[in-house]
């Protein structure tokens, strides 16, 4: 007899990245196991009500980051501990603490240690995050690493469109450390180099495909002013619906994933699912993804960005995936991995 999967609890507002990914995995699990149950709740209070209706000790799985539970890391740990007293809770933890969290690092590290201790078992979304747990949460049970799954196995392909403009495209929310400022500086330098070579370069812009994270609206104002001094337009689309977001990913320009301290990135997958081959700042996680999905990204060292923008502007086809590129593991693969892990 095949063991039934746990109830899949999807927590958070509809547009949150962790919430959306948890829902993607739940839908994929439901395709493989039609009897699987999914409960979607917008907030902790709704989660409390949903769990209150379950038998004590019922199996529940949740994709979580501390920011989904409340305003502080301690809020998250309190909720997870409370829920784990009621049900047998397994977690997929996102945004694993690391020193780049700055003043919040110690508080987040303590909260995540409490969540891991309360949960029955824990998974993360990359080998890199697994190593972060080993490094900064010593003594807790080791997390399972299950890579983020792509929504499609083979993305669409299309030729790169030539444009005289130098446009750098960054998907996702705007906040410090996401790479917008280095992109502005590199775009200005790349345009200067191209013009020095005699190339005719049109407008120079860095376009943020998304909205500022809460509390970072002033960062956009400062970035826009600093960019203007360098002859670069800094554009922000604001929040976009799915269709508009997808259209932006296909627009002429150079896709860039320049997050300086990423631990697992849905933004990289957004690009490759659209058939784009983004420039990705090198890191342990980028190297892991390069090995996992060969040929789907172009890694660069931080001091190489301007030169790589020059190359991409001269050869826009390099910013698109080769026909037939595989994006495995897909969500179907990930669902199968979770089903195996839950019964192991």
C-alpha positions in Angstrom: 0.0 0.0 0.0 1.4 3.5 -1.0 1.5 5.8 2.0 -0.5 9.0 1.6 1.4 12.2 1.6 1.0 14.7 4.4 -1.6 17.5 4.2 0.1 20.3 2.2 -0.4 23.6 4.0 0.3 26.6 1.8 0.8 29.7 3.9 0.9 33.4 2.9 -0.4 36.0 0.5 -0.9 34.9 -3.1 2.0 37.0 -4.5 4.7 35.9 -2.1 7.5 33.8 -3.7 7.6 31.1 -1.1 3.8 30.9 -1.0 3.7 30.5 -4.8 6.4 27.9 -4.9 4.8 25.9 -2.1 1.6 26.0 -4.1 3.4 24.9 -7.3 4.8 21.9 -5.4 1.4 21.1 -3.9 -0.2 21.0 -7.4 2.6 18.8 -8.7 2.2 16.4 -5.8 -1.6 16.4 -6.5 -1.0 15.3 -10.1 1.1 12.3 -8.9 -1.1 11.5 -5.9 -4.7 12.7 -6.7 -5.7 11.9 -3.1 -3.2 14.5 -1.7 -4.9 17.3 0.3 -3.9 20.9 0.0 -5.1 23.7 2.3 -4.3 27.3 1.4 -4.3 29.9 4.2 -3.5 33.6 3.9 -2.1 34.1 7.4 -1.3 32.5 10.7 -4.8 32.9 12.2 -6.2 31.0 9.2 -3.5 28.4 9.7 -4.4 28.0 13.3 -8.0 27.3 12.4 -7.1 24.8 9.6 -4.8 22.8 12.0 -7.4 22.9 14.8 -9.7 20.7 12.6 -7.1 18.0 12.1 -6.5 15.0 14.3 -3.7 15.3 16.8 -0.5 14.1 15.3 -1.7 14.4 11.7 1.1 14.8 9.1 1.5 18.3 7.7 4.1 19.8 5.3 4.8 23.5 5.0 7.1 25.7 2.9 8.2 28.5 5.1 10.4 31.5 5.6 10.4 33.5 8.9 8.9 36.5 7.2 5.6 34.7 6.4 4.7 34.3 10.1 4.9 37.8 11.5 7.1 40.8 11.9 10.0 39.1 13.7 11.9 35.9 13.5 10.7 35.1 17.0 7.1 35.2 15.8 8.0 32.5 13.2 9.6 30.3 15.8 6.7 30.7 18.2 4.1 29.7 15.5 6.1 26.7 14.3 6.6 25.4 17.8 2.9 25.8 18.5 1.9 24.0 15.3 4.4 21.3 15.8 2.8 20.5 19.2 -0.5 19.9 17.4 0.6 18.0 14.3 3.6 16.1 12.9 5.1 19.0 11.0 7.7 18.7 8.2 9.2 21.9 6.8 10.9 23.2 3.7 12.8 26.2 4.9 13.6 29.1 2.6 15.9 32.1 3.1 18.3 30.1 5.4 20.1 32.6 7.7 23.6 33.7 6.7 26.0 36.5 7.9 24.8 38.8 5.0 21.6 39.2 7.0 23.6 41.7 9.0 22.1 42.8 12.4 19.3 40.2 12.0 21.6 37.3 11.5 21.8 36.1 15.2 18.1 36.5 15.7 17.2 34.7 12.5 19.7 31.9 13.3 18.2 31.4 16.7 14.7 31.3 15.3 15.6 28.8 12.6 17.3 26.6 15.1 14.0 26.6 17.1 12.0 25.8 14.0 14.3 22.9 13.0 14.1 21.5 16.6 10.3 21.7 16.6 9.8 20.1 13.2 9.7 16.4 12.6 12.0 16.7 9.6 13.4 19.6 7.5 14.2 20.1 3.8 15.9 23.0 2.0 16.1 24.0 -1.7 19.7 23.5 -2.5 22.9 21.8 -1.4 24.2 25.4 -0.7 21.5 25.9 1.8 22.2 22.5 3.3 25.8 23.6 3.8 24.6 27.0 5.3 22.6 24.9 7.9 25.7 22.9 8.6 27.9 26.0 9.0 25.5 28.3 11.0 23.1 25.9 12.7 25.4 23.3 14.1 23.9 20.6 16.2 20.5 20.5 14.5 19.4 17.6 12.4 20.7 17.7 8.8 18.2 19.0 6.3 17.4 17.2 3.1 18.3 19.1 -0.1 15.6 19.1 -2.8 16.3 21.5 -5.6 13.8 24.1 -6.8 11.8 22.6 -9.6 11.2 24.2 -13.0 7.6 24.6 -14.2 8.6 23.3 -17.6 11.1 20.8 -18.9 11.9 22.4 -22.3 11.5 26.2 -22.5 10.5 28.1 -25.7 13.3 29.3 -27.9 13.6 32.3 -30.1 16.4 34.3 -31.6 17.8 37.2 -29.8 16.5 40.6 -31.0 19.1 43.2 -32.0 18.7 46.6 -30.4 21.0 49.6 -30.2 19.8 50.2 -26.6 21.8 48.7 -23.8 19.2 47.4 -21.4 19.9 45.3 -18.3 16.9 43.4 -16.9 16.7 42.3 -13.3 13.6 40.2 -12.2 12.1 40.4 -8.7 11.8 42.8 -5.8 14.0 45.8 -5.4 16.1 45.8 -2.2 19.7 46.3 -1.2 22.0 43.5 -2.2 19.8 42.4 -5.1 22.5 43.8 -7.5 20.7 46.8 -9.0 23.5 49.3 -8.0 26.4 47.2 -9.5 24.3 46.7 -12.6 23.9 50.5 -13.0 27.7 51.1 -12.7 28.5 48.2 -15.0 25.9 49.3 -17.6 27.5 52.8 -17.7 31.0 51.3 -18.1 29.8 48.9 -20.8 28.2 51.7 -22.8 31.4 53.7 -22.6 33.5 50.8 -23.8 31.2 50.1 -26.7 31.2 53.7 -27.8 35.0 53.8 -27.5 35.0 50.9 -30.0 32.9 52.9 -32.4 29.6 51.2 -31.6 26.4 53.3 -31.7 24.7 52.7 -28.4 21.2 54.0 -27.8 19.5 54.4 -24.4 21.3 52.8 -21.4 19.0 51.5 -18.7 18.7 49.1 -15.9 15.1 47.8 -15.6 13.8 46.3 -12.4 11.0 43.9 -13.3 9.1 44.1 -10.0 8.3 46.4 -7.1 10.4 47.7 -4.2 10.2 45.5 -1.2 8.3 47.0 1.7 10.3 49.8 3.3 12.7 50.2 0.4 10.9 52.8 -1.7 13.5 55.4 -0.9 16.2 53.1 -2.2 14.6 53.4 -5.6 14.7 57.2 -5.4 18.4 57.2 -4.6 19.2 54.6 -7.2 17.4 56.5 -9.9 19.3 59.7 -9.0 22.7 58.0 -8.8 22.0 56.2 -12.1 21.1 59.5 -13.8 24.4 61.0 -12.9 26.1 58.1 -14.8 23.8 58.5 -17.8 21.8 55.4 -17.0 18.0 55.3 -16.6 16.8 53.2 -13.6 13.4 51.9 -14.4 11.0 50.1 -12.0 7.9 48.4 -13.4 6.1 48.0 -10.0 4.1 44.9 -9.2 3.1 42.9 -12.3 0.5 40.2 -13.0 1.7 36.9 -14.3 1.2 37.7 -18.0 2.8 41.1 -17.8 5.7 39.7 -15.8 6.2 37.0 -18.5 6.2 39.5 -21.2 8.9 41.6 -19.5 11.2 38.5 -19.3 10.9 38.2 -23.1 11.7 41.8 -23.9 15.0 42.8 -25.6 17.8 43.2 -23.1 20.3 41.4 -21.1 18.9 39.2 -18.3 20.9 39.5 -15.0 20.7 37.7 -11.7 23.1 39.7 -9.5 21.9 39.0 -6.0 25.0 39.1 -3.8 24.0 36.6 -1.2 21.4 34.3 -2.7 20.8 30.9 -1.1 18.2 29.5 -3.6 16.8 31.6 -6.4 13.4 31.5 -8.0 14.5 34.5 -10.1 17.0 32.3 -12.0 14.3 29.8 -12.8 12.0 32.6 -14.0 14.6 33.5 -16.6 15.3 30.0 -17.8 11.6 29.0 -17.9 11.2 32.0 -20.3 14.0 30.6 -22.5 16.5 33.2 -21.4 20.1 32.6 -20.4 20.9 35.1 -17.6 24.2 36.4 -16.5 24.6 35.2 -12.9 27.1 36.5 -10.4 29.3 33.6 -9.3 28.7 32.0 -6.0 28.5 28.5 -4.4 24.8 28.4 -5.3 25.4 29.6 -8.9 28.0 26.9 -9.4 25.5 24.3 -8.0 22.8 25.5 -10.4 25.2 25.6 -13.3 26.1 21.9 -12.7 22.4 21.0 -12.2 21.2 22.6 -15.4 24.2 22.9 -17.7 24.2 25.7 -20.3 21.3 27.6 -18.8 23.2 30.4 -17.1 26.4 32.4 -17.6 28.4 32.9 -14.5 30.7 35.9 -14.0 33.0 37.3 -11.3 31.8 40.7 -9.9 34.6 42.7 -11.6 33.7 41.1 -15.0 30.2 42.4 -15.2 30.8 45.4 -17.5 32.8 43.2 -19.9 30.1 40.6 -20.0 27.5 43.2 -20.7 29.6 44.3 -23.7 29.7 40.7 -24.9 26.0 40.2 -24.5 25.1 43.4 -26.3 27.3 42.4 -29.2 25.8 38.9 -29.3 22.2 39.1 -28.1 21.6 35.4 -29.0 23.9 34.5 -26.1 21.1 35.7 -23.8 18.7 33.0 -25.0 18.9 29.2 -24.3 19.9 26.8 -27.0 16.9 24.9 -28.6 16.1 21.8 -26.6 17.8 22.9 -23.4 16.6 20.8 -20.5 15.5 22.5 -17.3 15.2 19.3 -15.2 14.6 18.8 -12.4 11.0 19.9 -13.0 8.2 20.3 -10.5 7.2 16.8 -11.4 10.6 15.6 -10.4 10.6 17.6 -7.2 7.1 16.2 -6.3 8.5 12.7 -6.7 11.4 13.6 -4.5 9.1 14.8 -1.8 6.9 11.8 -2.0 10.0 9.6 -1.5 11.4 11.7 1.3 8.1 11.8 3.3 8.0 8.0 3.5 11.8 7.4 4.0 
